[in-house]
Amino acid sequence: MTAGTAISSHDLSTPAPTLQCRLCGSSELRSFLDLGATPPCELFLTAEAAEGPEATFPLHVRVCDTCLLVQLPPLITPEETFTEYAYFSSFSTSWVGHARRFVDASVERLGLGADSFVVEVASNDGYLLQHVVERGIRCLGVEPSVNVGEAAREKGVPTLTAFLTPETGAQVRAEHGAADLVCLNNVYAHIPDVVGFTKGLRAMVADDGWVSIEVQHLLTLVERTQFDTVYHEHFQYYTLLTGQRALASGGLTLVDVELLDTHGGSLRMWARPSEVAGDPSARVREVLAAEEAAGLHTAAGHDGFAEAVSRVRDDLVAFLIEARRAGKTVVGYGAPGKGNTLLNYCGIRPDLLAYTVDRNPYKHGRFTPGTRIPVLPPEQIAADRPDYVLILPWNLRDELLEQLAYVHDWGGKLVLPIPTLEIVG
């Protein structure tokens, strides 16, 4: 299946999956958040596809009573989503800068040099490994999406087009040698077979090597009501505790953690092969204690999030309806996957949001899945001078408030929907 095409009818008859925890196998799962049914968030529709039917899938997140992993059933496969992908990391200048800083810090921390080997899993368009190449360090990207992987190769980043499995990991090790560092950013949540994927990481990393994983932190997701990061591509949502348990399933041990501001609040978990890992750092103990204090180390402590989410929806929809009644124009900025969860859950369509814009030309002329809002080039905002611009990728707040400062020139205002409705004049 390619992005922008409606899902074929045979998918509609796929039987519902058995609700079983993908980490520990327990069938004791309780509801965490039910956002109804939506289309896959990155299947932007062509004009032709927008005239046809569109399959939707339940977006009902549950928490395992036994191991506490928060998860979605595997209703869509990674092959359906990632073989051709609409997201190119390099369109965010702040994210490219974040990647450069990670490379700089990792080189210093681990003593990486000309004799080292670095692998990035889900390396996208080479946004991170280009900095490794610049330093003359041997590297390889493992990227399943054909189109973005080709963009990485055009930058001079060696890239293998593949999904990571234990077999892929063994293949990489046999052909290129063991990796001193295996890194992955915002992919550990995208894996339905988390145990097999983790074994693939262990297969690639050297016996005395390091694994670095960045993933959104469930603690900040709950505290800041970041429900729009829930979509079908994200099969699980981690606390540090459940991340520790997932790593252990593949022979890796958590040894350190960093708290990051990216994506509204993320973990950078540092792990090593269990045979050499040693004791976890004080930072690991501190983060685990904070999660426990928030109630996230018990299943019952996850209750109540759905009510907070409904308040965010009500405030945003009320604002948009009042703006329409007052004759004000509202358009969007950005067309991220998270934005499509927000738009679909809130029932926002072109009558409330005329269009949205995006820097990625792949999305231009297409329509958002489900809500079918047109996606246009960014220049359209200055041409139309709307009264309000709704920022959908709120996680890039500082970068976008600066980029969109020109909206104030005609008295326009910027709107951020999460964690609470904020209007910046």
Secondary structure, 3 states (H helix, E strand, C coil): CCCCCCCCHHHHHCCCCCCCCCCCCCCCEEEEEEEEEECCCCCCECCCHHHCCCCCEEEEEEEECCCCCEECCCCCCHHHHHCCCCCCHHHCHHHHHHHHHHHHHHHHHHCCCCCCEEEEECCCCCCCHHHHHHCCCEEEEECCCHHHHHHHHHCCCCEECCCCCHHHHHHHHHHHCCEEEEEEECCHHHCCCHHHHHHHHHHHEEEEEEEEEEEEEHHHHHHCCCHHHCCCCCCEEECHHHHHHHHHCCCEEEEEEEEECHHHCEEEEEEEECCCCCCCCHHHHHHHHHHHHCCCCCCHHHCCHHHHHHHHHHHHHHHHHHHHHCCCCEEEECCCHHHHHHHHHHCCCCCCCCCEECCCHHHCCCECCCCCCEEECCHHHHHHCCCEEEECCHHHHHHHHHHCHHHHHHCCEEEECCCCCEEEC
